[in-house]
Structures are given as structure tokens and as C-alpha cells.
Amino acid sequence: MENNPGTNILDEVTQGDYKFGFYTDIENDFAPRGLTEETIHFISAKKEEPEWMLQFRLKAFRHWLTLKEPEWAHLHHRPINYQDIIYYAAPKKKELASLDEVDPELLETFNKLGISLDEQKKLTGVAVDAVIDSVSVKTTFQDTLGKHGVIFCSFSEAVKNHPELIKKYMGSVVQYTDNYFAALNSAVFSDGSFCFIPNDVRCPLELSTYFRINAANTGQFERTLIVAESNSYVSYMEGCTAPMRDENQLHAAIVEIVAMENAEVKYSTVQNWYPGDKNGIGGIYNFVTKRGLCKGNNSKISWTQVETGSAITWKYPSCVLMGDNSVGEFYSVAVTNHYQQADTGTKMIHLGKNTRSTIISKGISAGKSNNSYRGLVKILPNASNSRNFSQCDSLLLGDKCGAHTFPYIQAGNETSIVEHEATTSKISEDQLFYCNQRGINTEKAIGLIVNGYAKEVLNKLPMEFAVEAQKLLAITLEGSVG
Amino acid sequence: MNGSKSSIMRVPDITNSPKVMENMKLLKEIPLGEMLIDRFQNQFDVITANDIPAVTAMRKEAMNHFISNGFPSSSDEKWRHTEIESLTEENFQYYLKPLDSEQDIEDLFKCEVHDFDTEIISLLNGWYVNKHAGLTTLPNGIVYGSLTNAMKLYPELFEQYYGNLADIQVNGFVSVNTAMVQDGVFIYIPDGVYAEKTIQIIKLIDKKEQLFVQNRNLIILGKNSSFSLMHCDDSINHFSSLINTVTEVYVGENAHFNLYKLQNLNNQSGLINSTFIHQEANSTTKSNTLTFNGGMIRNNINIDLQGENAHADVLGLYLMDKNQHVDNQIYIKHNAAHCTSNEKFKGILDDEASAVFNGYIYVARNAQKTNAYQNNNNILLTPKATINSMPFLEIYADDVKCSHGATIGQLDQEAMFYMRQRGISSSNARLLLMYAFTAEIINQISIEALRKRIDDMVKKRLRGELSVCEKCVLHCGSPDKEYHFEIDMSKI
């Protein structure tokens, strides 16, 4: 430490361990390993789904068979054996009326995460739809939400209770033909959340779901659908953690958001899945399709994400700005360590007039990881007077990591303005010197600088999340963040 | 980018020569690639007649690669926004020997840039044309001339340098060029020589048929030398042609290389220009790509910074209108520590013109203390003009400063208003703003006479007066006549 504090800190940063590596022993209900039409029949039957849902799954599956896994991303991983995955796993105990009936081990899991249902209920006033391995176990605060006409339930419940809404909106933003992983998800999705905000309602609570991947070798394929009717507002939070395991687990989710006229949806994610160990063994393969459709005029969709986990991240939360004057935002902090690889960014598709989008992306790479920003800003000829501002910065900690930027900008009319800027640098010696000079040791100084670097995005997170996100940053960059 | 472009490529000016048209119909309609493979197999002896063994071996390897991969298509990521099939599926004529009429070019044109004295190398339809000699040696030791002649005289240089930079795997154009090229320009600057005169390569296409032309240039700068090259691509009739040029440049230690590329072709022409530059320690390169006209232009510039403290300036300006398309692909590889690069491309797009910019900065793990900058600015003047800008960074070293920016916008309305308020007509105000936009690139031209000339060309281009001229390659008009905006500066 005395000899070369800088080196020690970097060592600590690059060797910090995964702090959520525990495994909850809950009895599981498995689907047979592998993926065939029978698997899909099995999942659909298990979930007691209506015929139209089964047909939707089968259609997606048959399409998936015709597709090839995409290769364009700046990612290198061993090929995924899709026949060696268990596509469905559910906790056996279901339909619980109160917290007392929840498996104590499950509660323990949440306690370890610091987000126990109890705590959530008492302290934060957040409605939690907790998802462990694919099936909703407990939903809270339904009553409060019910009063306002807000529907917030698991996807399978929604299929049973609100089939007309699901039929209308499912697949309307991310079609099953959209890409390889979207097709896979459409075929085998296990569960997820459904959220519907009626006209003129400002959702009184921040809605929150915690996803965890629990059983070994089960892919988690959740599906989220959020529909915000005219003049409504909702803030939705998603948090993800997975226990430590040697095998690579596959995760392919779909999130769809529809915002009607004057509606606003704020979607925040803190993703902290198991990133693999120091030698790059294990970890989650995370291939997610997230897309929001600003369907009505003056609507707004805002994505905020803090990505610290997963061995592979392939994720591009996007906005299709269809309504005139609609707004899309993307704020992201992506941290990679050890052998993690992230290819993440956003797409902003401007279709309507006077549409605006903002992209702020902060990448931090440490260890032997590779962190890429990949973003598309596309302005179509009819989207007159559109405006985009993009800023993507990368910070390199250590000399064995990589930071890359791949922006695609396509402008097709003369009244729009697109601006993009990006920088890549390491922590400035000047800044460190400045801090040292004022009695702040190097360790604290790095923490201060990294925190300040990510502040612009962390500030966009809801209060309840901001604290956790900072904690995650601290764990991922252990030893450097105070 | 759209179907209409290919139709332009397909229709030659039928007013020119009915007889030639008549003959063309007799030719079997086969795509360019097939024709070239067939020609390679049947006329291998002609193609390799002047080769040293190393080059022949290279040709075979390159042709094998071409046979299995062919020309790129818009399904390749790097060619996604340039519909190159509209050219490669065409039926072109390709010659392996110059025709008699191509033996002398000097009565065809005169190139006079006021106060700009250059050594002129002329290529007509791809052939090195000089009735005096194939190779010229200047008193200071500089050698320049036909590539074929140089290969005979300096086989050791060719074994050492030729074909090492232009990787045949980059794309089908580079491999087919390596396999079949017959002529081009060779320039050698010995160690320690400061070339006072700029060498100017004027490439002229004048043929009343659809012509496919290939050229290969090899330029070697010794240690501590300095040299400027101007490379003009021009056409003087309205027949469609496809030019495929590959240039390899070695910039030795502490050498300085200036490259000006001027592209002014007719709207039926396609130009694929691949430039590979290798830089040793402490060397500098300044490249300036000026694209004024051309149906479909693709500039690939690859710069390898292999020695420490090397510096590269890569600048470009494109002014496109009608259905023109330009695609600039710049790849800068930082392979050594303490290197700097500065990349700046600016463009104005009018009518239905389209442009692609793909800058790529790669910083290798050991290239610490790299400082790289990349910028692309565009102005779109009409609702139908399009731009695809992709400024990429791929960085593996941590102690680096890399930044990039890209903007797409239009003329500043406030500035327009300011000028209109002061009695400047709307068209003049627009001109003035566009001219100011281009100045950042033009002002970087260090040869004063050339800068003035380019400056005039830009003014003419912005007024729509610069077109393909019958006689003069540089389209300078009379050098005495200055172009001015009709603006009374005292009013501002």
C-alpha cells in the first residue's frame, strides 16, 4: 500500500468478489432439459395457458428455428447449447396469502440482498412483485394500486385475468420476429410482470420487481409489458441478482413499454447478476430485448440502467418515437470487471415530428473486461425538427481491459440536429494529485472520481434505487469506492 | 442507396457514338467479377508478363481469395450503406494493354495551377503515359514513373515492400487489384531528401465505352525525407467507368508525407480508392481527401502507426449533390506508444445525395499515451439528402486520450437572419455559411498556391458551376479569373 497505492487499488478493484453468491434451496418444478415443441407444450400446460397463448409460443418457436444467433456484437463466448438448458423452473409452493406463508429461505434471500419484502413494505412504500425463478410468489400492495385502477401482476395472471390487454399489446413493440433472442423468449417465456396504468392516473407508488436466477442451469426468460394510457405516469424499477455458479446461465428477456398520449414511463434497472469469477468461469449470459414505443403525441419513455453484473451483456433498451413531440431518454452506467463483456447501448428511432432524444452512457472497464457502447440514432425523413444529443464516455481502470464505442447515426432530413460526442480516458493523474494534495488518499480519491463520473446517471435513479446502485458500484469496484 | 442510382449508372450518354453503342451490344452481358476471373484464367501469361516471381505468386493467392469471396455486397457490414452491386454487376470492358491512342496524353489537356509547379504524372484510362521514359530520376535522387518499369529495375524494393500493406482479405477490390493490376505509379524518395516539388498524379478517363480501370501505386519515403503528393481522379466524358485504385505508402522514420486527393468525376463513375499507409517512428502524414463530384466514391484509408511518436492528420471534405454518393472509411491503428492522430471529415449534401462516414480508431494494448481525435460534421440541405455517420473507437490501452464527435445539422438560422438583416441575399448568405463551413478543411492545405486553387474550386462547386469540363482536368478555368461572392463586404 505504502509503496504503490495505485497498483494495490487496481488489484483490489480487479479482484473484488461477487458479494451475492449464495444459493437458496427451494424445491423446484423443472421442465425436461432441452427445447422442442413438447417443452413448449409443457410450459404452456404448467401455466394453464389458453390455446391462443400456446399458438403464439409455437409460432415464435418455429420462427426461432429458422434464425441464426447474431454475431455482430463485440462479444466472444463459447457457443450456447440451447438443448442443454432447462427452460422452466418454478417454486412449488404458490398462492400465498401473506408474508408468513412465504418460504423462510426465500425471505432470507431477500434479507441477504437487503431488500426483504418486510423492509420494502415498511420502509420504502414500494410495491414489490418478487419473481424468483420464473413464477411470481408474492405480490404486495395490490389494494393500494387497485384503488387507482392500476393493474400490476405477474404475466401469467394477466394472461388469465386480462387476456384482451395481453392480446392487444403483447408483441406490439417487440415482435417475435424481431431477433433471435426475442423469438426464443416469445417461445419459452416463463413469467414476468404486467403493468397497466389507466387514463389520467399518476401511479401512486413506484412499482418494483426483483428478478433472481436461482436454480442451476435454468434460463430465465421473463417478459415484462407496461402499458401507460393517456395522461398517465409510472415509475418502474427492476433489480436483478443471481447466485454464484460455475455454469453459464442463459437469460433472454423481453421488456415492452407502450406510452399513449401525454403518458410518461420511467424504467429503471439495476442489474447485478453473477458475472463469473476472477478467471472468467461461470456467470450469466444476458441477452435482453428492451423497447419502448412512444405511441401517442407528447409521450415520454426514459430508461435508466446500472449494469454491474453478467458475464455477457447484450442489451439495447430502445425508444421508438412515433408520436409527435415525444421524448426518449437513455441513461446508463455499465461496469465490467474480470472477464466480463458488455455490448450495450440504445436505439433511438425518430418517426414523429419534433421528437427529442438524449443518450448519456458511462462505461467503466476494469480487469480483463471489454465494455462496448453500441447505439443507433435514426432520424427518418418525416421526423422533421427532431433533436438528438448523445454522450458516451468510457473510463479505463487497468491496462488489460478494453473500452469501445460504436455509434451509428443515420439522418434523413434537413431540419433535424444530431450531436454525438464521446471520450475515453483513464482516471486523470491531475485529479488524483489534486485529491492527494488535500489529504484524500488515493483509494478514496478513485472512489470519489468514479462516483462523480457516474453521478449524472445515478441522479436519474429513483431514491430507493440510487442507494442500492451506489452500493453495487462500491462492490464491483471494491476497494476503490468509499 | 436507392434504385435510381443504378439506373444512372446503366445509361451511357447515347449521343456520343452510336457506333460504339452498336459494338457494345454485341458483348456478352456478364458481371464484372466473372469477366475478371475468366480473363485471369485465360490470359494469365499476359497478366504476369512483366512480373517478378514474388508478384506472380501474390497474384495467384489474391485471385484464389477473389474467387472464393468475390466483390463485397451490401450484406457486408462494411458496405451496408453503399450499394456497390449497382456497379459490380455491370458489364465493363477491361484492357490488359494500352491502346495505340493512349500512348500520349499531352495534347489532351494542360494542367496549370497558377504558381504551383509540380512534376506531373499522367495516367490515361489507367495507363502510364509518357513518350520520353518509363522512369524519371530527378537530380536529388527521387525516382518516379511507371510501376511496371520500376518492377523490372528495382526487384529488391518490390520484394521488400510490394503488397505487404494492402491486405487482400480486406475486400474483393483489393484482391482483384492485386491479382490483375497492370500499371500504376512508383515513387521513391531516398533517405534525407526533401522533395521541393509536389508530384501530381493525374488520372484521366476518356473512353467511349464502359471501362473498368485498375491502378496500383507504391510510394516509399526513406528516413528523414519529406514529400507531397497530389492525386487527381477525373473523367472527361460521360461514359460510366469504375476505377479501382490501391495505393501503398511507406513512411520511413522521421519522414513527412502529404497527400492530397482530389476527386472530380462524372455522375456515372464509380471510384474505389484504397490507401494503405504505414508509418515509422516520428513520422507524420497529412492526408486530405477532397471529393467534389462522382457517382459513387468509396475511400478506404488505412493508417498503421507502427513507430513511436508518429502523427497522422486525416482530413476530408465532401460536397455532393444530385444522386451522388460518397463513402469514407477511415481506419487508424495505433500500434505504438505516444502516437497521435487527428481525423476530421466535413460534408455538405444537397438534392438526393448520400454520404457515409465510418471512422475507426483502434488502440492496441501497448499503445499507451495515445491521443486520438475523430470528428465528422455534416450539413444536410434538403429533405432527401441522407448521411450515415459511424465514428467508432476500439481501445485496449488505458493511458489514452480518445474522443470523437459527430454532428448533423443545417445552416445556422440565426447567422442567416443576421446576414439577411444586413441586406445579403438569401442565396449569398447560404453560400457564405457553407463556404465558412468548409474553411476548416481548406485552411489545412499547406501549399499556398494549391490552397487558393482548391478554395476557388469549392466556391465554384458551391455555386454549382464546377462540373466536368471538356479540356482541363483540374477545371480551374482560366487561372487569372478569380471567383468572388457577390457580397459587398463593407455592408457587414
Interface residues (C-beta under 8 A of the other chain):
Chain A: W72 H74 I379 P381 S384 S394 L396 L397 G398 D399 K400 C401 G402 A403 H404 T405 F406 P407 Y408 I409 Q410 A411 G412 N413 E414 T415 S416 I417 V418 E419 H420 E421 A422 T423 T424 S425 K426
Chain B: E77 R365 Q368 N378 L380 L381 T382 P383 K384 A385 T386 I387 N388 S389 M390 P391 F392 L393 E394 I395 Y396 A397 D398 D399 V400 K401 C402 S403 H404 G405 A406 T407 I408 G409 Q410
